[in-house]
């Protein structure tokens, strides 16, 4: 169910919060901001604008990052589509970064896992026998079974910090992409120091299809359209997010949307969670395939299918009538019903597709995501939230329902019925919630943010839902990355530790800082950033790398979701 995509947006920073996508209206200028010149969509001289944070839409964030105490953010970058960009990292008059990250508890890059010198992992580390024997008791009361280790071991997602040219680009993929399975080894991920492209994509091993999932049929695949053009943004992307030049889209919805991008009643009836199976391969030569769904959501990173081999993959896909961000005026409705997308350097080797709304016997393991624009399902191919790329790290029956929304803070998301209210309405005991806030809480006391995050924890625990608190990805305005204390990682850490019982905490602020600091220069860092200039938002490959850091932390901490990692 792809969306109407925004093209080649500038990094969006506003006084009121993070955003990443603009509407179709006439451009507007933020007062006193940096004027964008040239045809590339990148601000002249970089992305430092006066005193701001992130996003468009006039939402909620009232503080600047480096502005003197109490100084309002008044500047902006002229953004196509009428969204003023009002924030940068290095605000005039602000406090300069002092280097390094003071991670919660005084720990710089938790666990000492800083990647040094750009060493690439070759396919991730295969855990002997899968996840730890005996199962894992997840905080919140869900105990994994003792036999949940995937066959042949689960490939570690540690390769996600590999070099450019990985998960999305033809010809190379990060080592974290797939399962080390029969006949295959994970691919070298390229150099984290810079930019060397992996030459071998991971060899696909297929999935174990959950019981009750529909059998793939050639008739379902026959409705797909294989002459879909690529779009702009920071690269030539197919619908669904993969690089081309070969793009195939499969639209299984039967309804239409009106000119205002509002879902019709019958389109709403096609929303829900779908069990999906896909048969690929059978070609005389090796072929590569990327699978996406809905609003540029990554289901399977670019994967090599060996010559003569036929494989099946299974996915659980959350479909909503309004794709992407749940409460943005510029969020497009997209196509009704289930939408799948296949791409690669040559015609994607798909032969059959199965799909059906889940039933009682195929209920997915739901993971609800609550966050801002750094994590959300972006509607522009120039941007990629890490939650948008997160599904590629899991096999069915895990189903990611991403309610992340641009500009939201720990308080605004909680009070919105389309966001936290919708999540609470949908979840059932045993489900999961991943909560990340901090970018749009600038100027708010750490204790206040901790109290806000505690509300999410209390709601989840009362509903017998498992919850993970994640601190925000770092803002990288320089290498080494400067002080990130405004992102409130300490608030998330303290809220997780104070819960009864304590809940898992993933310090993505420290993990992303450690990764960014392995990169040789800002040019390399910007190659992972939205429009190759944004200091806060990532493009789709950058989002995939951040998602890999979170997936690896889930594995390293032995959190209950680890059993479902690819």
Secondary structure, 3 states (H helix, E strand, C coil): CCCCCECCCCCCEECCEECCCCCCCCCECCCCCCCCCCCCCCCCCCCCCCCCCCCCCCCCCCCCCCCCCCCCCCCCECECCCCCECCCCCCCCCCCCCCCCCCHHHCCCHHHCCCCCCCCCECCCECCCCCCCCCCEECCCEECCCCCCCCCCCECHHHHHCCCCCCCCCCCCCCCCCCCCCCCCCCECCCCCCCCCCCCCCECCCCCCCCCCCCCEHHHHHCCECCCCCECCCCCECCCCCECCEEEEEECCCCCECCCCCECHHHHHCCEEEEEEEEEECCCCCEEEEEEECCCEEEEEEEEECCCCEEEEEEEEEECCCCCCCCCCCCCCCCCCCEEEEEECCCCCEEEEEEEECCHHHCCEEEEEECCCCCCCCCECCCCCHHHHHHHHECCCEEEEECCCCCCCCCCCCCCCCCHHHHHHHCCCCCEEEEECCCCCCCCCHHHHHHHHHHHHHHHHHCCCEEEEECCCCCCCCCCCCCCHHHCHHHHHHHHHHCCCCCEEECHHHHHHHHHCCCCCHHHHHCCEHHHCCCCCECHHHHHHHHHHHHHHHHHCCCHHHHHEC
